[in-house]
Amino acid sequence: MPDKVRMRTGSIILTGGRSKRMGRPKESLRIAGQTLLGRTVETLLGCTAPVVVVARAGQELPVLPAAARIITDEAPDAGPLAALVAGLRFLRREDLLGDQDAVFATGCDAPFLPAAVVAWLVDRLGDAPLVMPDALGHLQPLCAVYRLAVLPAAEALLAKGIRTPRALATAVPARVLGEAELALFDPSLRFLQNVNTPEDYQRALDEQRP
C-alpha cells in the first residue's frame, strides 16, 4: 500500500484592516524589536509554506522577509472572510497548495502566537475541512486551520453578504475546539491574545516575556 501523502500547510495573514480602534496601523506597531506583522511572518515562515500576506491596495507595510508572498485583497473593506477567500484563491490559482492541503489563518495582531500552536491545531484537523477554537466568548476564526477545499463554501457565504469566517464553522462539518481542549496546549490561552486598542498594545508590551 502506498504511503499516505503528507498534508502541506501554508498560512494566510490578514492585514488589510483599518485599525480604527487602535488609531494607527497595527501591522507597524513594534514589540520585542519587531513589528507585529514582521513578528507574525517570521513565526509562520518557520513552520508553514507558503506564507501569504493579504493587504489592501495602497497599504504601506513594514519591511518583511523576502519569502513572504504579498497580495492585494480583491474586495477591500469587505471583511475578513473576503480577505481569507482572496488568500485561498491565490494559493489555488498559483497551484501552491491543493484542496486537501491546509492553511493556518491569523491576523497581524497576535503578538504571542507560537509556531507550536500551528502544529497543534493541524494535528487536530483530522479529516475535517477546518478546525477552529471556541474560546473567550466566541469562535476564533483567525487562529484556525482551513483546508483549501472550504473555498466554495466560503465563496457561497460571501455571495450572501456574510463577512466573517466564523460562519464557516457551521457551513461545513468543522471541528470546533472548546476551552477545555485548548487548555491542554496552554491553560492561559495566551496565544489567542489580540492587540486591537492602545490599552491592548500597552498590556502586550507589559506582558512580553521570554
C-alpha positions, 0 to 999 in steps of 0.5 A: 500500500502506498504511503499516505501523502503528507498534508502541506500547510501554508498560512494566510495573514490578514492585514488589510484592516483599518485599525480604527480602534487602535488609531494607527496601523497595527501591522507597524506597531513594534514589540520585542524589536519587531513589528507585529506583522514582521513578528507574525511572518517570521513565526509562520515562515518557520513552520508553514509554506507558503506564507501569504500576506493579504493587504489592501491596495495602497497599504504601506507595510513594514519591511518583511522577509523576502519569502513572504508572498504579498497580495492585494485583497480583491474586495477591500473593506469587505471583511475578513472572510473576503480577505481569507477567500482572496488568500485561498484563491491565490494559493489555488490559482498559483497551484501552491497548495491543493484542496486537501492541503491546509492553511493556518489563518491569523491576523497581524495582531497576535503578538504571542502566537507560537509556531507550536500552536500551528502544529497543534491545531493541524494535528487536530484537523483530522479529516475535517475541512477546518478546525477552529477554537471556541474560546473567550466568548466566541469562535476564533476564526483567525487562529484556525486551520482551513483546508483549501477545499472550504473555498466554495463554501466560503465563496457561497457565504460571501455571495450572501453578504456574510463577512466573517469566517466564523460562519464557516464553522457551521457551513461545513462539518468543522471541528470546533475546539472548546476551552477545555481542549485548548487548555491542554496546549496552554491553560492561559490561552495566551496565544489567542491574545489580540492587540486591537486598542492602545490599552491592548498594545500597552498590556502586550508590551507589559506582558512580553516575556521570554 
